[in-house]
Amino acid sequence: MCLILFSAKMIKREKKIIILITIAIFIFSLAISFTLRIPPEVDARAYDRIAVNLINGSGYIEDAGKNLADDFSIARVGPGYEFFLAGIYKIFGHRYWVVWFFQALLHALTAFLVYEISKRIFKSQWRSTAGYLAALLVGFSPDLLLASSMLLTETLGIFLMVSAVYLFFRYFDDNRLIILVASAIFFGVAVLTRSQLVVFLPIFAAPLLFKKEWMRVTIFILLLAAIFAPWVARNYKVYNEFIPFNASLGYNLWGGNHIGASGEMETNYAPLIEYAVNHMPIEVNEEGVSKFKEFLIDHPVDFIKLIGKKISIFFSFSRPTGFWPTLYPFQQAAIAFFSLIYSVLIFGLGISGGVLMVKKLKTMDQSEKIKTIFALAMAVLIPLSVIVILVESRYRYPIYPFMAIFAGYLASHKNEVFKNLKYPLMVFAILFLNSFFDFFANFERFWDKFKEIL
């Protein structure tokens, strides 16, 4: 009886702590937004314009004065985030502070769900410190906090991704149809917000296929089809083509894969710019895919080298966020500094935690083992979803929740880790060597950014 009462008291205490952490993250995120007050620029400005045109009755279009076929809106990442903004503007008016409020809330809930996911995955091996650290690493991430202060897809996209992942793991423990339905809905909307997340589809379908739950497989597919159907039908009507997401793939494939490519976003690649000026976005997308295929066939060695370069960039500590022109130089410098420190922690501890999870698979029960493998697979798929295309610092954000969960697992086994530091030290050494290589190989690019904040 005493043990039961003690256990109940501990659970109640844990709930209070995670709720307090979640509230603190929300307040801090909102405070950052009101302190920085970042106006919409570049991609954010485009999303804002599309949302305004939606509520004004002009439709999903960036420049209401253009013909839809010539408008660049279809080449923007979307449409999930644009409709999210439009919904807020429709109810509360065209006020950015309301967007900041909701994004701070979504960011805080993401941290809370990360805590819950870690609890779901590890079960008997779970410690509250694992969940707290995971939530804190997500909630107080300088990269994610900055994203929540801007009109960018990342905050909504990551929240939807984490929600879908939470429901996916909950379905393991509670095989109810309603949870599967909710998981499919969140996953579908997440993909409409950040199309790279479609790589999770085999993982979400795997448990149903392995169990041969054909009726539920059908329900899952039909729900996804229902979510995508209105957008696909609209695109077919406008462009006479099947476009499930958007037309940004060709742009990015062409810009990120050519002779002399850096592996990053390039705004000055002449062939792409010249073609885009004289052709419709859909045509540019098709040409981009075609140019990528040509590059892949004609220059396979260069393509492989670029893949290696992009992997290096993705995991490099030398790629902090914060270099946004709307920020003051001292703000850029401060955010870049904290972002750099954060990247060391999130990747160093996260990958070390992932290595430990692999080592301890044999000690886990069957359910924990399967869920751990799925979590590791999701983390691996995120960089794979972008390295074929191109890599930017903010394209790394979706991996942060997984790295945070793995880091929490590492912390909950700290006594074991301290007895054998070989693997964590190897991970940090490899990451630091990679970062030094990236820094010196791309010194000119870093120097240009540094000069901007002087």
C-alpha positions as CSV (number, residue, x, y, z in Angstrom):
1,M,0.0,0.0,0.0
2,C,2.8,2.4,0.9
3,L,4.5,1.6,-2.4
4,I,1.4,2.4,-4.3
5,L,0.9,5.7,-2.5
6,F,4.5,6.6,-3.1
7,S,4.2,5.8,-6.8
8,A,1.0,7.8,-7.1
9,K,2.7,10.8,-5.4
10,M,5.7,10.6,-7.7
11,I,3.5,10.5,-10.8
12,K,1.6,13.5,-9.5
13,R,4.8,15.4,-8.9
14,E,6.1,14.5,-12.3
15,K,3.0,15.9,-13.9
16,K,3.3,19.1,-12.0
17,I,6.9,19.5,-13.1
18,I,6.3,18.9,-16.8
19,I,3.3,21.3,-16.7
20,L,5.4,24.0,-15.1
21,I,8.1,23.4,-17.7
22,T,5.5,23.6,-20.5
23,I,4.1,26.9,-19.2
24,A,7.6,28.3,-18.8
25,I,8.5,27.5,-22.4
26,F,5.3,29.1,-23.6
27,I,6.0,32.3,-21.7
28,F,9.6,32.4,-22.8
29,S,8.7,31.8,-26.4
30,L,6.1,34.5,-26.4
31,A,8.6,36.9,-24.7
32,I,11.2,36.2,-27.4
33,S,8.6,37.0,-30.1
34,F,7.6,40.3,-28.5
35,T,11.2,41.2,-27.9
36,L,12.4,40.5,-31.5
37,R,9.2,41.6,-33.3
38,I,10.5,40.2,-36.6
39,P,8.6,41.4,-39.6
40,P,7.8,38.9,-42.4
41,E,10.6,38.8,-45.0
42,V,11.5,36.4,-47.9
43,D,9.6,33.2,-47.3
44,A,7.6,34.6,-44.4
45,R,6.4,37.5,-46.5
46,A,5.2,35.1,-49.2
47,Y,3.3,33.0,-46.7
48,D,1.8,36.1,-45.3
49,R,0.7,37.4,-48.7
50,I,-0.9,34.1,-49.6
51,A,-2.8,34.0,-46.3
52,V,-4.1,37.5,-46.8
53,N,-5.2,36.7,-50.4
54,L,-7.0,33.6,-49.1
55,I,-9.1,35.6,-46.6
56,N,-9.7,38.4,-49.2
57,G,-11.2,35.9,-51.6
58,S,-8.4,36.0,-54.2
59,G,-7.6,32.4,-53.6
60,Y,-4.3,30.6,-52.9
61,I,-2.1,33.2,-54.7
62,E,0.9,35.2,-53.8
63,D,0.5,38.1,-56.2
64,A,-3.3,38.8,-56.7
65,G,-2.5,40.8,-59.8
66,K,-1.1,37.7,-61.6
67,N,-2.6,34.8,-63.4
68,L,-2.5,31.7,-61.1
69,A,-0.4,29.7,-63.6
70,D,2.3,32.4,-63.5
71,D,2.1,33.0,-59.7
72,F,4.9,31.6,-57.6
73,S,2.6,30.4,-54.7
74,I,2.7,26.8,-56.0
75,A,6.5,26.8,-55.7
76,R,6.3,27.8,-52.0
77,V,6.4,25.2,-49.2
78,G,2.7,24.6,-48.3
79,P,-0.2,24.8,-48.3
80,G,-0.7,23.8,-44.7
81,Y,0.9,26.8,-43.0
82,E,-0.7,29.3,-45.4
83,F,-4.1,28.0,-44.4
84,F,-3.1,28.1,-40.7
85,L,-2.2,31.8,-41.1
86,A,-5.4,32.5,-43.0
87,G,-7.5,30.9,-40.3
88,I,-5.9,33.1,-37.7
89,Y,-6.3,36.3,-39.8
90,K,-9.9,35.4,-40.5
91,I,-10.8,35.2,-36.8
92,F,-8.4,37.7,-35.2
93,G,-7.5,40.0,-38.1
94,H,-4.1,40.6,-39.7
95,R,-2.2,40.7,-36.5
96,Y,1.2,39.1,-36.2
97,W,1.2,39.0,-32.4
98,V,-1.7,36.5,-32.5
99,V,0.4,34.3,-34.7
100,W,3.2,34.6,-32.2
101,F,0.8,33.6,-29.4
102,F,-0.4,30.5,-31.2
103,Q,3.1,29.5,-32.3
104,A,4.4,29.9,-28.8
105,L,1.6,27.6,-27.6
106,L,2.4,25.1,-30.3
107,H,6.1,25.2,-29.5
108,A,5.3,24.6,-25.8
109,L,3.0,21.7,-26.6
110,T,5.7,20.2,-28.8
111,A,8.0,20.1,-25.8
112,F,5.3,18.5,-23.7
113,L,4.6,15.9,-26.4
114,V,8.3,15.1,-26.7
115,Y,8.2,14.3,-22.9
116,E,5.2,12.0,-23.5
117,I,6.9,10.3,-26.5
118,S,10.0,9.4,-24.5
119,K,7.7,8.0,-21.8
120,R,5.8,5.9,-24.4
121,I,9.0,4.5,-26.1
122,F,11.1,3.4,-23.2
123,K,8.4,2.4,-20.6
124,S,10.3,0.3,-18.0
125,Q,13.7,2.0,-18.9
126,W,12.2,5.4,-18.7
127,R,13.2,7.9,-16.0
128,S,11.5,11.3,-15.4
129,T,14.9,13.0,-16.0
130,A,14.8,11.6,-19.6
131,G,11.5,13.3,-20.3
132,Y,12.4,16.6,-18.6
133,L,15.7,17.0,-20.4
134,A,14.0,16.1,-23.8
135,A,11.3,18.7,-23.2
136,L,13.9,21.4,-22.1
137,L,16.1,20.7,-25.1
138,V,13.2,21.3,-27.4
139,G,11.5,24.1,-25.5
140,F,14.6,26.2,-25.0
141,S,16.2,25.5,-28.4
142,P,17.4,28.9,-29.7
143,D,16.7,27.6,-33.2
144,L,13.1,26.6,-32.5
145,L,12.4,29.7,-30.4
146,L,13.5,31.9,-33.3
147,A,11.3,29.9,-35.7
148,S,8.3,30.4,-33.4
149,S,9.0,34.2,-33.6
150,M,8.7,34.2,-37.3
151,L,6.1,33.4,-39.9
152,L,7.7,30.1,-41.0
153,T,6.4,26.6,-41.5
154,E,8.7,25.0,-38.9
155,T,6.7,25.5,-35.7
156,L,3.4,24.2,-37.0
157,G,5.1,21.5,-39.1
158,I,7.2,20.2,-36.1
159,F,4.1,20.3,-33.8
160,L,2.1,18.3,-36.3
161,M,4.9,15.8,-36.8
162,V,5.5,15.3,-33.1
163,S,1.7,14.9,-32.5
164,A,1.5,12.3,-35.2
165,V,4.5,10.5,-33.8
166,Y,3.0,10.5,-30.3
167,L,-0.2,9.0,-31.6
168,F,1.8,6.5,-33.6
169,F,3.5,5.2,-30.4
170,R,0.3,5.4,-28.4
171,Y,-1.3,3.1,-30.9
172,F,1.2,0.4,-29.9
173,D,-0.1,0.5,-26.3
174,D,-3.7,1.2,-27.0
175,N,-4.8,-0.5,-30.3
176,R,-7.9,1.7,-30.7
177,L,-9.3,2.9,-34.0
178,I,-9.8,6.4,-32.8
179,I,-6.1,6.8,-32.1
180,L,-5.2,5.5,-35.6
181,V,-7.7,8.0,-37.1
182,A,-6.1,10.9,-35.2
183,S,-2.6,9.7,-36.1
184,A,-3.6,9.6,-39.8
185,I,-5.1,13.1,-39.7
186,F,-2.1,14.7,-37.9
187,F,0.3,12.9,-40.3
188,G,-1.6,14.0,-43.4
189,V,-1.8,17.7,-42.3
190,A,1.9,17.5,-41.3
191,V,2.9,16.4,-44.8
192,L,0.8,19.2,-46.3
193,T,2.7,21.6,-44.1
194,R,6.2,20.1,-44.6
195,S,6.2,17.7,-47.5
196,Q,9.6,16.2,-46.5
197,L,7.7,14.4,-43.7
198,V,6.1,12.0,-46.3
199,V,9.2,9.9,-45.8
200,F,7.6,8.7,-42.5
201,L,4.7,7.0,-44.5
202,P,6.3,3.5,-44.5
203,I,6.9,3.7,-40.8
204,F,3.3,4.8,-40.0
205,A,2.0,2.0,-42.2
206,A,4.4,-0.7,-41.0
207,P,2.6,-1.8,-37.8
208,L,-0.6,-2.2,-39.7
209,L,1.0,-4.2,-42.5
210,F,2.9,-6.5,-40.1
211,K,-0.2,-7.3,-38.2
212,K,-2.2,-7.7,-41.5
213,E,-4.9,-5.3,-40.3
214,W,-6.1,-4.7,-43.8
215,M,-9.3,-2.9,-42.8
216,R,-7.3,-0.4,-40.8
217,V,-4.7,-0.1,-43.6
218,T,-7.7,0.9,-45.9
219,I,-9.0,3.4,-43.3
220,F,-5.5,4.9,-43.0
221,I,-5.1,5.3,-46.7
222,L,-8.6,6.7,-47.2
223,L,-8.1,9.3,-44.5
224,L,-4.9,10.5,-46.1
225,A,-6.6,10.5,-49.5
226,A,-9.4,12.6,-48.1
227,I,-7.0,15.1,-46.6
228,F,-5.1,15.5,-49.8
229,A,-8.0,15.3,-52.2
230,P,-9.2,19.0,-52.1
231,W,-5.7,20.3,-52.7
232,V,-4.9,17.8,-55.4
233,A,-8.2,18.6,-57.2
234,R,-7.6,22.3,-57.0
235,N,-4.1,21.9,-58.5
236,Y,-5.3,19.7,-61.3
237,K,-8.0,22.2,-62.1
238,V,-5.5,25.1,-62.2
239,Y,-2.4,23.4,-63.7
240,N,-3.9,20.3,-65.3
241,E,-1.3,18.3,-63.4
242,F,-1.2,15.9,-60.4
243,I,0.5,18.0,-57.7
244,P,0.1,16.4,-54.2
245,F,2.3,18.9,-52.3
246,N,3.8,21.9,-54.2
247,A,6.2,22.6,-57.1
248,S,9.3,23.5,-55.1
249,L,11.0,20.1,-55.6
250,G,12.4,20.9,-59.0
251,Y,13.7,24.3,-57.9
252,N,15.6,22.7,-55.0
253,L,16.8,19.7,-56.9
254,W,18.3,21.8,-59.6
255,G,19.7,24.5,-57.3
256,G,21.2,21.9,-55.0
257,N,22.6,19.5,-57.6
258,H,24.8,20.8,-60.4
259,I,28.5,21.2,-61.2
260,G,29.9,23.6,-58.6
261,A,26.9,23.3,-56.3
262,S,27.6,24.1,-52.6
263,G,24.8,21.7,-51.4
264,E,23.0,24.7,-49.9
265,M,20.4,27.1,-51.1
266,E,21.8,29.2,-53.9
267,T,20.1,32.4,-55.0
268,N,22.6,33.3,-57.7
269,Y,22.7,30.1,-59.8
270,A,22.4,31.7,-63.3
271,P,20.9,28.8,-65.3
272,L,18.0,28.4,-62.8
273,I,17.4,32.1,-62.4
274,E,17.3,32.7,-66.2
275,Y,15.0,29.8,-66.8
276,A,12.7,30.9,-63.9
277,V,12.4,34.4,-65.3
278,N,11.0,33.2,-68.6
279,H,8.9,30.2,-67.6
280,M,5.9,29.4,-65.3
281,P,6.7,27.8,-61.9
282,I,5.3,24.5,-63.0
283,E,7.6,24.5,-66.0
284,V,10.6,25.4,-63.8
285,N,9.7,22.5,-61.5
286,E,9.6,20.0,-64.4
287,E,12.8,21.4,-65.9
288,G,14.5,21.2,-62.5
289,V,13.6,17.5,-62.0
290,S,14.9,16.9,-65.6
291,K,18.2,18.7,-64.9
292,F,18.6,16.7,-61.7
293,K,18.2,13.4,-63.6
294,E,20.7,14.6,-66.2
295,F,23.2,15.5,-63.4
296,L,22.7,12.1,-61.7
297,I,23.3,10.2,-64.9
298,D,26.1,12.3,-66.3
299,H,28.0,13.1,-63.1
300,P,27.4,10.3,-60.6
301,V,30.7,10.8,-58.8
302,D,30.0,14.5,-58.4
303,F,26.5,13.7,-57.0
304,I,28.0,11.3,-54.5
305,K,30.5,14.0,-53.4
306,L,27.6,16.4,-53.0
307,I,25.7,13.9,-50.8
308,G,28.8,13.7,-48.6
309,K,29.0,17.4,-48.4
310,K,25.3,17.8,-47.5
311,I,25.6,15.2,-44.7
312,S,28.6,17.1,-43.4
313,I,26.6,20.4,-43.5
314,F,23.6,18.8,-41.8
315,F,25.5,17.7,-38.7
316,S,28.0,20.5,-38.6
317,F,28.3,22.7,-35.5
318,S,29.5,25.5,-37.9
319,R,26.0,26.0,-39.2
320,P,24.2,28.1,-36.5
321,T,20.9,29.9,-37.3
322,G,20.3,33.5,-36.7
323,F,21.6,35.3,-39.8
324,W,18.3,36.9,-40.7
325,P,18.6,40.4,-42.2
326,T,15.7,41.8,-40.2
327,L,17.6,41.3,-36.9
328,Y,20.1,43.8,-35.5
329,P,23.8,42.7,-35.8
330,F,24.1,42.1,-32.0
331,Q,20.9,40.0,-32.1
332,Q,22.3,37.9,-35.0
333,A,25.6,37.4,-33.1
334,A,23.9,36.4,-29.9
335,I,21.5,34.0,-31.5
336,A,24.2,32.5,-33.7
337,F,26.4,31.9,-30.6
338,F,23.6,30.2,-28.6
339,S,22.6,28.2,-31.7
340,L,26.2,27.0,-32.1
341,I,26.3,25.8,-28.4
342,Y,22.9,24.2,-28.8
343,S,24.0,22.3,-32.0
344,V,26.9,20.8,-30.0
345,L,24.6,19.7,-27.2
346,I,21.7,18.4,-29.4
347,F,23.8,16.5,-31.9
348,G,26.5,15.3,-29.5
349,L,24.1,14.1,-26.7
350,G,21.4,13.0,-29.2
351,I,23.6,10.8,-31.3
352,S,25.4,9.4,-28.2
353,G,22.0,8.6,-26.8
354,G,21.0,6.9,-30.1
355,V,24.2,4.8,-29.9
356,L,23.4,3.8,-26.4
357,M,19.8,2.8,-27.4
358,V,21.2,0.5,-30.1
359,K,23.6,-1.1,-27.6
360,K,20.7,-1.7,-25.1
361,L,18.2,-3.1,-27.6
362,K,18.9,-6.6,-26.3
363,T,17.9,-5.6,-22.7
364,M,14.5,-4.2,-23.8
365,D,11.3,-6.1,-24.0
366,Q,9.7,-6.7,-27.4
367,S,7.5,-3.6,-27.3
368,E,10.2,-1.3,-26.2
369,K,12.6,-2.7,-28.8
370,I,10.2,-2.2,-31.7
371,K,9.4,1.3,-30.7
372,T,13.0,2.2,-30.2
373,I,13.9,0.9,-33.7
374,F,11.0,3.0,-35.2
375,A,12.2,6.1,-33.3
376,L,15.8,5.6,-34.6
377,A,14.5,5.0,-38.1
378,M,12.5,8.3,-38.0
379,A,15.6,10.2,-36.9
380,V,17.6,8.7,-39.8
381,L,14.9,9.4,-42.4
382,I,14.9,13.2,-41.6
383,P,18.4,13.9,-43.0
384,L,17.8,11.5,-45.8
385,S,14.7,13.5,-46.8
386,V,16.8,16.6,-47.5
387,I,20.4,15.6,-48.4
388,V,19.4,14.5,-51.9
389,I,18.0,17.9,-52.4
390,L,19.8,20.7,-50.5
391,V,20.6,21.5,-46.9
392,E,19.9,24.7,-44.9
393,S,20.3,25.2,-41.1
394,R,16.5,25.2,-40.6
395,Y,16.0,22.0,-42.5
396,R,17.6,20.3,-39.5
397,Y,14.9,21.4,-37.1
398,P,12.6,18.4,-37.5
399,I,15.4,16.1,-36.2
400,Y,15.7,18.1,-32.9
401,P,12.8,16.4,-31.1
402,F,14.3,12.9,-31.8
403,M,17.8,14.1,-30.8
404,A,16.3,15.5,-27.6
405,I,14.5,12.2,-26.7
406,F,17.8,10.3,-27.4
407,A,19.7,12.8,-25.2
408,G,17.2,12.3,-22.4
409,Y,17.7,8.5,-22.6
410,L,21.5,9.1,-22.4
411,A,21.0,11.3,-19.3
412,S,18.8,8.7,-17.6
413,H,21.7,6.2,-17.9
414,K,24.4,8.6,-16.8
415,N,25.9,6.3,-14.3
416,E,26.4,3.6,-16.9
417,V,27.7,6.2,-19.4
418,F,30.3,7.7,-17.0
419,K,31.7,4.2,-16.5
420,N,32.3,3.9,-20.3
421,L,32.8,7.2,-22.0
422,K,34.3,5.7,-25.1
423,Y,31.3,6.0,-27.4
424,P,30.2,9.5,-26.4
425,L,33.7,10.8,-26.8
426,M,34.0,9.2,-30.2
427,V,30.7,10.8,-31.3
428,F,31.8,14.2,-30.1
429,A,35.2,13.8,-31.7
430,I,33.7,12.9,-35.1
431,L,31.2,15.7,-34.9
432,F,33.9,18.3,-34.0
433,L,36.2,17.0,-36.8
434,N,33.4,17.2,-39.3
435,S,32.6,20.8,-38.1
436,F,36.2,21.9,-38.5
437,F,36.3,20.4,-42.0
438,D,33.0,22.2,-42.9
439,F,34.3,25.5,-41.5
440,F,37.6,25.5,-43.4
441,A,36.1,24.0,-46.6
442,N,33.5,26.8,-46.7
443,F,35.5,29.6,-45.0
444,E,34.5,32.2,-47.6
445,R,30.8,31.6,-47.0
446,F,31.3,31.9,-43.2
447,W,33.4,35.0,-43.5
448,D,30.7,36.7,-45.7
449,K,28.1,36.0,-42.9
450,F,30.4,37.2,-40.2
451,K,31.0,40.5,-42.1
452,E,27.3,41.1,-42.2
453,I,27.1,41.3,-38.4
454,L,30.1,43.5,-37.9
